[in-house]
Amino acid sequence: MLMECPNKCGVTFERRALDRHISDECSKRSMHCPHCSDVISAKEADQHNNECPAIELPCPNECGEKMRRDQVREKAGRTMG
């Protein structure tokens, strides 16, 4: 028996595949960001990773330190001025 995804992602599949689709395949499945724990949809994951304030980045001053994205501007501002 075919069914549509309950998350309304537009995919139709056999009912027996529901659990796998919801947990692994659905573009609208909820997931937690491993960096900040925000709840996002799988479809938003790439965009969130480009903006997440908790992802560690190399220091823009090339000191070798890694820091959270939300701390990068603060450090860059302190050393420039």
PyMOL commands that set and color helices and strands:
alter all, ss='L'
color gray80, all
select helices_A, chain A and resi 15-25+42-51+69-80
alter helices_A, ss='H'
color red, helices_A
select strands_A, chain A and resi 2-4+12-14+30-32+39-41+56-58+66-68
alter strands_A, ss='S'
color yellow, strands_A
deselect
rebuild
show_as cartoon
